[in-house]
Amino acid sequence: MIRGENITKSFGNLQVLKGIDIQIPKGKIVSIVGASGAGKTTLLQILGTLSRPGSGKVYIDRKEVSSLGEKEISQFRNRNIGFVFQFHHLLPEFTALENVCIPAYINRVSRVKAEQKARELLTFLGLANRMTHKPDELSGGEQQRVSVARALINDPMVIFADEPSGNLDSHNKQELHTLFFSLRDTFGQTFVIVTHDTHLADMSDIKYEMNDGKIVGN
């Protein structure tokens, strides 16, 4: 599903990634672990097309996305990639249902179809009674599940998650980790997760360990 070849990235004189080669099979849950500053989030952003590599290539579903223009890469990202972050980035003025629909609207899905899919996802995620609530009326775990539904609305091939459980208590953390596996089994997506949580990392199908800008084990 995803292949990175000799990926490098520098910020000024600081080289953050030092020639990363990585392969992520379709339908697997893959975790990327390592100490703070190892380059995990930078790698995730490059694999997820949010940032470009300094050098090297990124392929998603055999398409070289690292060479696409800005318009093409934005369209590809919207249709094929979902994101879940530590901080939910929900828009406070919109309800849970409206937040979930936003990527579908960007993808020019009709309002009727977008809302129908959003309701199905929120119901699947146990939020059938919370659809009309705004983010400040939801718990942290509920907000994170809304962000997961938003990531899934366009039926993406792959979900990238950056410390998705880092802001949750132990109960909600365990629920979210179990949810990822349930989603993978139900919808068949590939998950790439940057995490400091050793339990989630050990549950993953594949675990890559990073240190000082390099992958040092899997």
N, C-alpha and C positions, 0 to 999 in steps of 0.2 A: 504493500500500500504506500509506504513512504521510504525513500532512500536519500540519504545525504552523503555526498562525496567530497571529502577534503574541505570541509567547511571551516573557514576562518572568519574572525570578526575582531576589529580593533576599534577602540574609542580613544582618539588621540594617540598617545604613545603606549597605551595600555592594550595589550593583546589579550582578549577575553577568551576566544576560541582558537585553538592551535592545531587545526587539521582534524576535524571530526568526520569519521565514517560511521554511519548508523543505518540499520535496516529495521523496519517496523512492519511485521506481517499483518495482513488483513484480518480483522475480527479478533485481534488480541488486545489485552490491556497491558500497556507497557508503562513502567514507572522509571523516572530519571531521578536519581538521588545523589547526594554529595553535600559537602559543607557549603555554607554561605560564601558566595564569591567564586564558586567553582565554574560558573557559566551556564547553569541549568536553565534559568529563565531566558537568557539570550539565545540559547539553542532552541528552546521551545518557540520563541517568537520568530525565529528564522524558519523553522520547519512549518510553522503555521502561517507563513507569508506576511506576518506583521512587520517584519524587518528583513532587509536583504543581507546576504552574506558579503563579507569583504571579498572573498574568493570561494570557489567551490560551487557545487550544484545541488539543487533540491528537486526531487521528483515526487509527485503525488499521483498515484494511479497511472504511472508511466508517463506523466506529463511533466516536462521540465518547467516548474513554476517560477524558478529563480530568474528566468529570462523574460518573463512576461512584462508588458508595459503596465503602468499604474491602473488604467481603466480595466484591462483584462484581468489583472490580478485581484482587483476589488470584486469584480463579478464572480470570478472563480471562488474567492473566499466566501462570499455571501451564499453561494449555492452549494458548496461542498464541505465547508469547515464550520464547526461550532466551537465556541469558547466558554469556559467556566473559570472564573477567577476567584481569588480569596475574598476580595471585596466585590459584592454582587453587581455593582454598576447598574442597578435598576433606576429608572427615571422616577423620581418621587411624586410627580404630578399625575402619573398614570397608574391604573389598576394592574393587578397581576396579569389579567387577561390581555390588557393593552400592551404591557411590557413584552409579553411572549410574542405577540403578533408583529412587532416592529420589524424583525428581519424578513418576515414574509412580505410585508408591505414594500420593503426595499426591493424584494425580488419580484414585485408586481403581481403578487397573488391577490385575488379578489378578497374583499373584506369578509364575505360570507365564508369562503373556503379557509381563510386564515383563522377566523374565529372558531370555526368548527374543529380545525386541527389543534388549536391552542386549548380548547376545552377538553379534547380527548387526552392530550398530554398532561394537563393539569389534573385531570381525574385519575389518570394512571399513576401520577406522582402523589396522590392522596390529598389534593388541594381542591376538590370539587366544591367545597363550601367556602373557599377563600378567593375565588376568582375576582370578585368586585372590590377586594381590599387593596389599599395602597401599601407600598413597602413599609411605611412606618407603623402599619397596623399588623404586620407579620413578624413572627419570631425569626431569629437568625437562620434556623434550619429551614423554615418555610421560604424565606427569601432566597436561600441557596437552591432550593428545589425549583423555584420560579426561574432562576437563571439557567438551570439545567433544561427546563422546558423550552426556554428561549433558544438555547443552543441546538435543540433538536427540531425546531419548527420547520426548517427547510430540508429535513431528511439528509443531513450531511454524511459524507463518507467517514469522516474522522472528527473526534472531539478532542481538543487540546484543553487541559486543565492545569492551572498554575496555583499550587497550594490550595486546592478547592476546599479542604477541610480545616485550613489553618486558623479560621476565625470561629470555629464551632466548638461547643462543649463535647464531652466524650460520647454522650448518647447520640447527638445529631451527627457526630463524626462517623460513628459506626454505621448509622443508617445511610449516610451518603455513600460510604464505601460499598456497602451491600447493594445500594441502588445502581452503582456503576456496572456491577456484574449482571444485575437483572436487566438493565438497559442493553448491554452488549448481547445477552442471550435472546432478548426480545426483538431488537431492531438490527442487530448485526454490525453495529458501528465499531470502528477501531478507536481505542482511547490511548492518549499519550498524556501522562500525568507527572508533573514535577511535584515532588513532595518531600517533606522532612519526616513524614509519619512512617515509621518502620513497619507498623502492622499493615498498612495499605501497600507499601512496597513489597512486602513479603507475600501478600496475596496475589500480586500481579503475575501474569503469564511470563513476562520478561522484565528483568530489572537491570538497568544500565547505571553504573556508578561513575560519577565524574569527579575529577580532581584537577585543579589548576588548568582548566580549559581543555582537558582531554578526557576521553572515556578510558577508564582504567580497569574495567571489569564488567561482566554481565553474567 
